[in-house]
């Protein structure tokens, strides 16, 4: 960004969003609030870089602040710490709107909670949280909140795009340096599988807590595709609690709760906005197969690591395999009823729900 451009007004929404442009926050203000936090937490940053760089010595030469993108709630920037041996990058997750600020602290706490869980980690590590107030270049007050987190190198958003044939969709990786890269069918399948794996990995079978709300259109997951190897990470975690609220006096069977989670997962993993900002569409049937596979893979991995009862995968497979198409229709009816009736996802879901139900009914017998 050139010096004159720093006085341009910042958009406070993702491209194609409806929030519009701020009337008083300029890019210069945005970088000033980040700079202030970096200076105030300099000793923390030195310690973090030293920890990451070990056993090398963290000989810091300079720090670069790079604006990365704009979301509906957050405006993440890359904090590039230049040392004598290499550059160490971190993400500063910045909130500038009232809604974003209200959510930012909670998201920091959720990411920290998930990072501390036993077993493999599929979310970025977070380091510290800060609130910052400054005066804008227009003389108006700016309130912000932000947290520093691990930068996931070579991970990018992915979205559905129009396929080569009418009525079909392909997946593309939004690589900022290389542009949009159309993914192979195998890579898209693996991204869907790993997304389902991660969400199931973090599902708590005793409290029914899960990561939600999430949506591929929001860029909550990112992927790296390198040398034919696919790796997916969850970078946004707004809440971690039971999605379906039940009376405290009720006794909910763990398998029934897991069944509801599974059904919801098979639907939501298909949802995206075309090219990230267009109409809501559903990924093809390959995504359903990948989701079912990822769900079972995660259950088995958790059982192996003693994060859930060893018999849980087989008990769930037995339950799911015994359900008739009519039973599955009842399960999915309850899932759809839990959606907000105004949700833009609903028309796309209802159009394909019957075929989706039958595919899940068929797949649980093949994949388990």
C-alpha positions as CSV (number, residue, x, y, z in Angstrom):
1,X,0.0,0.0,0.0
2,X,1.4,3.4,-1.0
3,X,1.4,6.4,1.4
4,X,-1.5,8.3,-0.2
5,X,-3.6,5.1,0.0
6,X,-3.4,5.0,3.8
7,X,-6.0,7.8,3.9
8,X,-8.6,5.7,2.0
9,X,-11.6,4.6,4.0
10,X,-11.7,1.0,5.1
11,X,-14.5,-1.4,4.1
12,X,-15.9,-3.0,7.2
13,X,-17.2,-6.1,5.5
14,X,-16.1,-8.9,3.2
15,X,-16.3,-8.0,-0.5
16,X,-19.9,-8.3,-1.6
17,X,-21.1,-7.8,2.0
18,X,-23.8,-5.3,3.0
19,X,-22.0,-3.5,5.9
20,X,-20.5,-0.9,3.5
21,X,-17.6,1.4,4.2
22,X,-16.8,3.1,7.5
23,X,-17.3,6.9,7.6
24,X,-14.3,7.6,9.7
25,X,-11.8,4.6,9.9
26,X,-8.9,4.9,7.4
27,X,-6.2,2.4,6.7
28,X,-3.8,4.7,8.5
29,X,-6.0,4.4,11.7
30,X,-6.1,0.6,11.2
31,X,-2.3,0.3,11.2
32,X,-1.9,2.8,14.0
33,X,-4.1,0.7,16.4
34,X,-2.1,-2.4,15.5
35,X,1.2,-0.6,15.9
36,X,0.1,0.6,19.4
37,X,-0.7,-2.9,20.5
38,X,2.6,-4.3,19.1
39,X,4.6,-1.6,21.0
40,X,2.5,-2.1,24.2
41,X,3.1,-5.9,24.0
42,X,6.7,-5.8,22.7
43,X,8.1,-7.9,25.5
44,X,5.4,-10.5,24.8
45,X,6.2,-10.5,21.1
46,X,10.0,-10.9,21.8
47,X,9.3,-13.9,24.0
48,X,6.9,-15.4,21.4
49,X,9.4,-15.0,18.6
50,X,12.2,-16.4,20.8
51,X,10.1,-19.5,21.6
52,X,9.2,-20.0,17.9
53,X,12.8,-19.4,16.7
54,X,14.5,-21.8,19.2
55,X,17.2,-23.0,19.1
56,X,18.1,-20.0,17.0
57,X,18.5,-16.6,18.6
58,X,15.7,-14.2,17.8
59,X,17.7,-11.2,16.5
60,X,14.8,-8.9,15.6
61,X,15.6,-6.2,12.9
62,X,12.2,-4.8,12.0
63,X,8.4,-5.5,12.0
64,X,6.1,-5.2,9.0
65,X,2.3,-4.9,9.3
66,X,0.4,-6.2,6.3
67,X,-3.3,-5.9,5.9
68,X,-4.6,-9.3,4.6
69,X,-8.4,-9.2,4.1
70,X,-11.7,-7.8,5.4
71,X,-14.5,-9.9,7.0
72,X,-17.9,-9.2,8.4
73,X,-16.4,-9.0,11.9
74,X,-12.6,-9.1,11.6
75,X,-9.8,-7.5,9.6
76,X,-6.8,-9.7,10.1
77,X,-3.3,-8.4,9.5
78,X,0.0,-10.2,9.2
79,X,2.6,-9.1,11.7
80,X,5.9,-10.0,10.0
81,X,8.9,-10.0,12.5
82,X,12.1,-9.8,10.5
83,X,15.1,-11.4,12.2
84,X,18.6,-11.9,11.0
85,X,18.0,-15.6,10.0
86,X,14.4,-15.4,8.7
87,X,11.0,-13.7,9.0
88,X,8.5,-15.0,11.5
89,X,4.8,-14.2,10.7
90,X,1.8,-14.0,13.1
91,X,-1.8,-13.0,12.6
92,X,-3.3,-10.0,14.4
93,X,-7.1,-10.6,14.4
94,X,-8.5,-7.1,14.5
95,X,-12.1,-6.1,15.3
96,X,-13.4,-2.6,14.6
97,X,-17.2,-2.8,14.6
98,X,-19.3,-3.2,17.7
99,X,-20.4,-6.7,16.7
100,X,-16.8,-7.8,16.0
101,X,-15.5,-6.3,19.2
102,X,-18.2,-8.1,21.2
103,X,-17.3,-11.4,19.6
104,X,-13.5,-11.1,19.5
105,X,-12.7,-11.8,23.1
106,X,-15.0,-14.9,23.2
107,X,-13.4,-16.3,20.0
108,X,-9.9,-15.8,21.5
109,X,-11.0,-17.8,24.6
110,X,-12.5,-20.5,22.5
111,X,-9.4,-20.9,20.3
112,X,-7.3,-21.0,23.5
113,X,-9.5,-23.7,25.0
114,X,-9.4,-25.8,21.8
115,X,-5.6,-25.3,21.6
116,X,-5.1,-26.6,25.1
117,X,-7.2,-29.8,24.6
118,X,-5.3,-33.1,24.7
119,X,-4.4,-34.7,21.4
120,X,-3.7,-33.2,18.0
121,X,-4.3,-29.5,17.4
122,X,-6.2,-28.2,14.3
123,X,-6.6,-24.6,15.3
124,X,-4.0,-21.8,15.4
125,X,-2.3,-21.1,18.7
126,X,-3.2,-17.8,20.2
127,X,-1.0,-15.7,22.4
128,X,-2.5,-12.5,23.9
129,X,-5.6,-10.3,23.7
130,X,-5.7,-6.5,23.7
131,X,-8.2,-3.7,23.6
132,X,-7.0,-0.4,22.0
133,X,-8.6,3.1,21.7
134,X,-7.1,5.8,19.5
135,X,-8.2,9.0,17.8
136,X,-8.7,8.7,14.1
137,X,-7.1,11.0,11.6
138,X,-10.5,12.7,11.4
139,X,-10.4,13.4,15.1
140,X,-13.0,10.8,16.0
141,X,-12.5,8.0,18.6
142,X,-11.8,4.5,17.4
143,X,-12.3,1.5,19.6
144,X,-10.8,-1.8,18.6
145,X,-9.9,-5.2,20.0
146,X,-7.4,-7.8,18.7
147,X,-5.5,-10.9,19.5
148,X,-2.2,-12.2,18.2
149,X,-2.2,-15.8,16.9
150,X,-0.2,-18.3,14.9
151,X,0.2,-17.5,11.2
152,X,-0.6,-20.6,9.0
153,X,1.8,-20.3,6.1
154,X,0.5,-21.3,2.7
155,X,-3.1,-21.9,4.0
156,X,-5.8,-20.2,2.0
157,X,-9.6,-20.0,1.8
158,X,-11.4,-22.3,-0.5
159,X,-14.8,-21.9,-2.2
160,X,-17.1,-23.4,-4.7
161,X,-17.2,-22.0,-8.2
162,X,-19.2,-22.8,-11.3
163,X,-18.1,-26.1,-12.8
164,X,-17.2,-27.0,-16.3
165,X,-20.7,-28.4,-16.8
166,X,-24.0,-26.7,-16.1
167,X,-25.3,-27.5,-12.6
168,X,-21.9,-28.6,-11.3
169,X,-19.5,-26.9,-8.9
170,X,-15.7,-27.1,-8.6
171,X,-13.6,-26.0,-5.7
172,X,-10.9,-23.3,-5.9
173,X,-8.2,-22.3,-3.5
174,X,-7.8,-18.5,-3.0
175,X,-4.1,-18.2,-3.1
176,X,-3.3,-14.5,-2.8
177,X,0.0,-14.9,-4.6
178,X,-1.0,-17.3,-7.3
179,X,-4.6,-16.4,-7.7
180,X,-7.5,-18.8,-7.9
181,X,-6.4,-22.4,-8.3
182,X,-9.0,-24.9,-9.4
183,X,-8.7,-28.0,-7.2
184,X,-8.7,-31.6,-8.4
185,X,-11.7,-33.7,-7.4
186,X,-9.4,-35.7,-5.1
187,X,-8.1,-32.6,-3.3
188,X,-11.7,-31.2,-2.9
189,X,-12.8,-34.5,-1.5
190,X,-10.0,-34.6,1.0
191,X,-10.7,-31.0,2.1
192,X,-14.3,-32.0,2.8
193,X,-13.1,-35.1,4.7
194,X,-10.7,-33.2,6.9
195,X,-13.3,-30.5,7.6
196,X,-15.7,-33.1,8.9
197,X,-12.8,-34.8,10.8
198,X,-11.8,-31.6,12.6
199,X,-15.4,-30.7,13.7
200,X,-16.0,-34.2,14.9
201,X,-12.6,-34.2,16.7
202,X,-13.7,-31.2,18.7
203,X,-17.2,-32.5,19.4
204,X,-17.6,-33.4,23.0
205,X,-19.7,-36.5,23.4
206,X,-20.4,-35.9,27.1
207,X,-21.4,-32.2,27.1
208,X,-22.5,-32.1,23.4
209,X,-20.3,-29.0,23.0
210,X,-19.3,-28.3,19.4
211,X,-17.7,-25.5,17.3
212,X,-20.5,-23.3,15.8
213,X,-21.7,-21.4,14.0
214,X,-19.4,-22.0,11.1
215,X,-19.7,-21.6,7.3
216,X,-17.4,-22.1,4.4
217,X,-18.6,-18.8,2.9
218,X,-17.1,-17.1,6.0
219,X,-13.7,-18.6,5.4
220,X,-13.8,-20.4,8.8
221,X,-11.6,-23.2,7.3
222,X,-8.4,-22.8,5.3
223,X,-6.5,-25.4,3.3
224,X,-2.9,-26.0,2.1
225,X,-2.4,-28.1,-1.0
226,X,1.3,-28.7,-1.5
227,X,3.1,-31.5,-3.4
228,X,-0.2,-33.4,-3.5
229,X,-0.7,-33.3,0.2
230,X,-3.8,-31.6,1.6
231,X,-4.0,-30.1,5.1
232,X,-7.0,-28.2,6.6
233,X,-7.2,-26.0,9.6
234,X,-10.1,-24.3,11.5
235,X,-9.2,-20.6,12.0
236,X,-12.5,-19.3,13.4
237,X,-14.3,-20.6,16.5
238,X,-17.1,-18.3,17.6
239,X,-18.7,-20.6,20.2
240,X,-18.0,-23.9,21.8
241,X,-21.1,-25.2,23.6
242,X,-24.1,-27.4,22.9
243,X,-25.8,-26.3,19.7
244,X,-29.2,-27.8,20.7
245,X,-30.4,-26.6,24.1
246,X,-32.4,-29.1,26.1
247,X,-34.0,-28.7,29.5
248,X,-31.7,-29.3,32.5
249,X,-34.0,-32.0,33.7
250,X,-33.9,-33.9,30.5
251,X,-31.6,-36.9,29.9
252,X,-30.2,-36.9,26.4
253,X,-28.7,-40.1,25.0
254,X,-25.2,-39.6,23.8
255,X,-25.9,-41.6,20.6
256,X,-29.0,-39.5,19.8
257,X,-27.0,-36.3,20.3
258,X,-24.2,-37.6,18.2
259,X,-26.7,-38.6,15.5
260,X,-28.0,-35.0,15.4
261,X,-24.5,-33.6,15.2
262,X,-23.7,-36.0,12.3
263,X,-26.8,-35.2,10.3
264,X,-26.2,-31.4,10.7
265,X,-22.6,-31.9,9.7
266,X,-23.4,-33.7,6.5
267,X,-25.6,-30.7,5.4
268,X,-23.5,-27.8,6.6
269,X,-20.3,-29.2,5.1
270,X,-21.9,-28.9,1.6
271,X,-22.9,-25.3,2.0
272,X,-21.0,-22.4,0.5
273,X,-21.6,-19.2,-1.4
274,X,-20.6,-19.3,-5.0
275,X,-17.2,-17.8,-5.3
276,X,-17.4,-16.9,-1.6
277,X,-19.9,-14.1,-2.0
278,X,-22.6,-15.2,-4.4
279,X,-25.8,-17.3,-4.0
280,X,-25.8,-20.2,-1.5
281,X,-25.1,-23.5,-3.2
282,X,-24.5,-27.1,-2.1
283,X,-21.4,-29.0,-3.1
284,X,-21.9,-32.2,-5.0
285,X,-22.5,-35.7,-3.7
286,X,-18.8,-36.4,-3.4
287,X,-18.8,-34.0,-0.4
288,X,-21.4,-36.1,1.4
289,X,-19.2,-39.2,1.0
290,X,-16.1,-37.3,2.2
291,X,-18.1,-35.9,5.2
292,X,-19.3,-39.3,6.3
293,X,-15.8,-40.7,6.0
294,X,-14.2,-37.8,7.9
295,X,-16.8,-38.2,10.7
296,X,-16.0,-41.9,11.2
297,X,-12.3,-41.4,10.9
298,X,-12.4,-38.8,13.7
299,X,-14.5,-41.1,15.9
300,X,-12.1,-43.9,15.5
301,X,-9.1,-41.7,16.1
302,X,-10.6,-40.3,19.3
303,X,-11.4,-43.8,20.5
304,X,-7.8,-44.8,19.8
305,X,-6.5,-41.8,21.7
306,X,-8.9,-42.5,24.6
307,X,-10.8,-39.3,24.0
308,X,-14.1,-41.1,23.7
309,X,-15.2,-44.6,24.7
310,X,-13.6,-47.3,22.6
311,X,-17.0,-48.8,21.7
312,X,-18.5,-45.5,20.6
313,X,-17.7,-45.8,16.8
314,X,-19.2,-49.3,16.6
315,X,-22.2,-48.3,18.6
316,X,-22.9,-45.3,16.4
317,X,-22.4,-47.4,13.2
318,X,-24.9,-49.9,14.5
319,X,-27.5,-47.3,15.3
320,X,-27.0,-45.4,12.0
321,X,-27.1,-48.7,10.0
322,X,-30.4,-49.7,11.6
323,X,-32.2,-46.5,10.6
324,X,-34.7,-46.7,7.7
325,X,-35.1,-43.9,5.1
326,X,-38.1,-42.7,7.0
327,X,-36.1,-42.6,10.3
328,X,-33.4,-40.5,8.6
329,X,-36.1,-38.2,7.2
330,X,-37.2,-37.6,10.8
331,X,-33.6,-36.9,11.9
332,X,-33.1,-34.4,9.2
333,X,-36.5,-32.8,9.8
334,X,-35.4,-32.0,13.3
335,X,-32.0,-30.6,12.0
336,X,-33.7,-28.4,9.4
337,X,-36.2,-27.2,12.0
338,X,-33.3,-26.0,14.1
339,X,-32.2,-23.6,11.3
340,X,-33.3,-20.0,11.4
341,X,-36.3,-19.8,9.1
342,X,-34.8,-16.7,7.5
343,X,-31.4,-18.4,6.8
344,X,-30.4,-18.0,3.2
345,X,-29.1,-21.6,3.3
346,X,-32.6,-23.1,3.7
347,X,-33.8,-22.9,0.0
348,X,-30.7,-24.6,-1.3
349,X,-31.0,-27.3,1.4
350,X,-34.7,-28.0,0.9
351,X,-34.2,-28.3,-2.9
352,X,-31.7,-31.2,-2.4
353,X,-32.9,-32.6,1.0
354,X,-34.6,-35.7,-0.3
355,X,-31.6,-36.9,-2.3
356,X,-29.3,-35.9,0.5
357,X,-31.2,-38.1,3.0
358,X,-31.1,-41.1,0.7
359,X,-27.4,-40.7,0.1
360,X,-26.6,-40.6,3.8
361,X,-28.8,-43.6,4.4
362,X,-26.8,-45.5,1.7
363,X,-23.4,-44.3,2.8
364,X,-23.6,-45.1,6.5
365,X,-23.9,-48.8,5.5
366,X,-20.8,-48.6,3.2
367,X,-18.4,-46.4,5.2
368,X,-18.8,-47.4,8.8
